[in-house]
Amino acid sequence: MPKRPAADPFRLGDVDVAPGTRQRVLLDVGTFLTSEPLRLAVHVLHGNRPGPVLLVTAAIHGDETNGTEIVRRLLRDRRLNRLAGTLLALPIVNRPGFVTRSRYMPDRRDLNRLFPGSTGGSLGSRLARVLTEEVVQRADVVLDLHTGAVNRPNFPQIRICPDRDKDLELARVFSPPVILVGHPKEGTFRHACRTLGKPFLLYEAGEALRLDTPAIRFGVEGAVSVMRQLGMLRGKATVRRLPLVASRSFWERAPAGGIFTPLVPLGKAVEAGTQLGFVADPHGSGDTPVIAGKAGVLIGRTNDAAADEGDGLFHLASLEELDRAESRIARTAETLPTAHEDEDDHPVPYDSLNDTI
Ligand SMILES: [Zn+2]
């Protein structure tokens, strides 16, 4: 058997990570008001064999815990023991927000509007710069993990930029029920990575501060599938379901203030004119129905019981061909992981630092 070429050490910051090992590398960002350092913790899993570099980021919004859990499970996944190439994994990008259970940085700025960042800007801007220049620049592909806001769960979906064949190929392999194609806002991590020409998948699933087992399993299996497609892991990437691809989405908002009752679950495909829920006058004088103005699949919803007029209640991905959508969504529902927790969700912990892979 010819010997396969070994990888070179992977350098991040001032640390060299040897092939076949993993290490947590800390990158300096600045200091907190307590004078303690703010550092970006990057897990580097460097395979024995050369290959591409996948960056997985979570909790850019500090309260989006599902992504952190996805990275945590990936880091202890035994399938990564025979890695080719390098996985750079950040379970917590926005550490101050994670500590305070907040979406934002301590100065109330949204880190995901501060990219690509700068050396002389706010703490968040400096954090964005370190992530962009010291980590993203080293990556070939980026997978960024998000959830909906508090009380606003999202149906599992991948968001990608338009006209990017590689992004679409990897999104299909990730196999979410829905792929949403759209232009990212300036200042977002996605926009910065697109500007650098990196293929970029944004995974949205579940809600803030709440673990969602199906959404987490989707995320782990999607990331493994992407790594297979990139040649980083053995096995063939399988498209487990044919995702719906939508290029537009819209919100249905509260037509009046009151007590909100939803009638349609996440993932449901609806026709224009379908009643999605109703808002009831708390004084008992009547109900106002919430109607879908166009056909779509429900990809996000509020769980708040109270709504002011104009509050966003339902987020729908636009659909042109509803019949096809319904059959696909029905097939998707059959393949959704169950919410049942089993042993595989909680493998025996081990010391992930400086471990051999
Ligand atoms: Zn987010």
Residues whose N, C-alpha, C, O or C-beta is under 5 A from the ligand:
A	BS01	ZN	H61 E64 H146 T147
